[in-house]
Amino acid sequence: MEDVILLNMCEDNSFHVRYRMEASCLELALEGERLCKAGDCRAGVSFFEAAVQVGTEDLKTLSAIYSQLGNAYFYLHEYAKALEYHHHDLTLARTIGDQVGEAKASGNLGNTLKVLGNFEEAIVCCQRHLDISRDLGDKVGEARALYNLGNVYHSKGKSAACAGTHDPGEFPDDVKTALRKAADYYQDNLTIVTELGDRAAQGRAYGNLGNTHYLLGNFRSAVTAHEQRLLIAKEFGDRAAERRAYSNLGNAYIFLGEFETAAEYYKKTLQLARQLKDRAVEAQACYSLGNTHTLLQDYEKAIDYHLKHLAIAEELNDRIGEGRACWSLGNACTALGNHDQAMHYAEKHLDISREVGDKTGELTAKLNLSDLQMVLGLSFSTNNSVMTENQIPDYNLNGTKQRLGRRHSMEKLELMKLTPEKIHLNYNNELPVKMIIHENSKLGSGLEQ
């Protein structure tokens, strides 16, 4: 049977390649697999779908094609299509009594349902994957199922956690329960992959275990896990994983009140982000370093990093990032007594918060403006700037100080009381400290895949 398949072979649609072939279902499927492995999943899908159209009487081959189609659509973020083909695969595997195929299809369904937020259904599918793998004595399959279950419970807990404003370790009981289950599954996975000598899988398990302990508030355990993740990332020369480990270690040390150590890890994060030419991560690292130096009361360095963050956020057209940078710059300028500059950044923060619909940011900016204007003896107005053009700002975008500007008494304005001791002795009453730490806590990496 002759099939004509038109494939778009490049992203910019600059040319098309006409692929003409006489092929069997299997040959088409093998070409689809080759293309997917080469990173061209869109073209691979075309071949897999052509293979389905050609058809085959070999149901095991058809099951494998359904599985590959599901995986390709998952990679393309077309999750409804991925779900459809993984369902076909599961049905076919059961029809022909292929338990290994049924286990894999169940796992793939679980992963897809997790991404769609259907956590309870995902748990059922991943549990079936685990049960079948154990029945078959398949240790590799068992390890994968345990890992997938950990991911589902982690995502379930984190999804509920993100709906609130809690910091790590302060989540409701249902969130903690899900996260504890995730930690248990990751630990069980780690035990098996260690027995199997699979170092890459150990690295992934340590990374996710560290992230889960962090969310549970077990910061020392998080550090231990992320140190192992870092070690394995270096073994493999995996710089992206190494960068994530540095960032996660920095976040954990922030909550332990060890700000100097956190700063060192954030600096390593920044170095790797620059090497990897990842501007978004570079911006996050600058933001974390700025917040950390504010906690260390090194406000001039904080301003340096926050200006770098602001410049990259503007370059990336990241308005939320710009708003965060302005909020942080306002705090640091206030701490230095440079209230005119603080006023400029508070006004900018207010404008951006209104633009992006951030009600919390808008309220914070209004409160900051009110306090600043009382210190400066000005009437409160959120519509008109109280500053003239030549009063702002005293720093350039490279973070280099041009002139210090006038310093005002801090007696009437106590926005920043940032010492490590305050973290432990009077944590709940020090709103700026808590807010800064909360901002840094948002920058943790996602799950290892």
Order of alpha helices (4+ residues) and beta strands (2+ residues): beta-beta-alpha-alpha-alpha-alpha-alpha-alpha-alpha-alpha-alpha-alpha-alpha-alpha-alpha-alpha-alpha-alpha-alpha-alpha-alpha
